[in-house]
Amino acid sequence: MRMERNRVENDELDFWGHVAALRPHLVRSVLAVVLAGVAAFLCKEWVIDRVLFGPRSAGFPTNRLLLAFGEGLQSFCGWLEAQTGWPLGVDAAAFDTANLDFRFINTSLAGQFNLHMKISLLTGLAVAMPYVLWEFWRFVRPALTPRETAAAHRFVLWVSLLFFAGLLFGYFIIVPLSVAFFINYEASPSIVNMIEAGQYLSMVAGVSLGSALLFQLPLLVHFLARMGLVTADLLRRYRRHAFVGLLVVAAVITPPDLFSLLLVVVPLCWLYELSIRIVARVEAKERS
């Protein structure tokens, strides 16, 4: 009985010792997020007007590229119609995602201030993410074996790269396509689009951060493979099922046209194939 009590007390000391060791890492991480959030709060014109409202402007890079693609496709189809007589009827205006006729409204007394605080916090979290991950890595590194440390020494780098790659993919690809589709969709000519500003900005931030998390799939699969829960043969066997699932996801988050669908589903399928290669590499290292 006394031995059991001593063991419990030692476990509690170990637990509180870990908490004490974690506290400075958490404090520094929170401080980094707060400082980045304060900077975003002070730069509200750039963060809100130029970044978050950017996808609805004609000068947004994605909108310019899509319009240029539509004009080139219209010219090519016009030449093809003249040569063959086939009525293709391609209009470049269909690719003009910046042709958005709507206004933003605020329906709450403190709505704009709360929205400003929320956007600042999310921006601070996104900007400080590499540092937060680095602090997490500093906390867990002493508990790792030399082999585990060597295998995960680039953890912060790869998580950060995939995080920002997904963030940019969501912001530059999914957001402008989604905004253009929903704003240009017309259930009745009598309905005027007056979008609540918080909903729009939350959608932009949510889609961008959601894409950033989705791009962590290769790293997630890597750790699952190291734990023996996923194998390369399993991923290859269910490749078709996974592609169908990714196709459904892409169809939900993009407008109902083939170009937008391919623009989103191709990178998602590439991530899945990359995950198979990562798992196969992990298995080869474990066998050697």
HUHUBEL-V132712 format. One line per field, one symbol per residue. psi: psi as a letter, one per 40 degrees, with the letter a starting at -180 (. if undefined). burial: 1 if it has 24 or more other C-alpha atoms within 12 Angstrom, else 0. Layout:
psi: ???
burial: ???
This chain:
psi: ddddddddddddddddddddddddddddddddddddddddddfdddddddddedeeidehddddddddddddddddddddddddehgdfhhddeegeeghgiiiiheidedddddddddddddddddedddddddddddeddeiiddddddeeedddddddddddddddddecddddddddddehhdieehhhghhddddddddddddddddddeeddddddddddeeehiddddddfddddddddddddddeiigidddddddddddddddddddddddddddddd.
burial: 000000000000000000000000100011011101111110010011001111111001011101100100000000000000000000010111111100000000000000111111111111111111111111000000000000010011001101111111111111111111111100000000000011111111111111111111111111101100011100100000011001100110111000011111101110111111111101100000
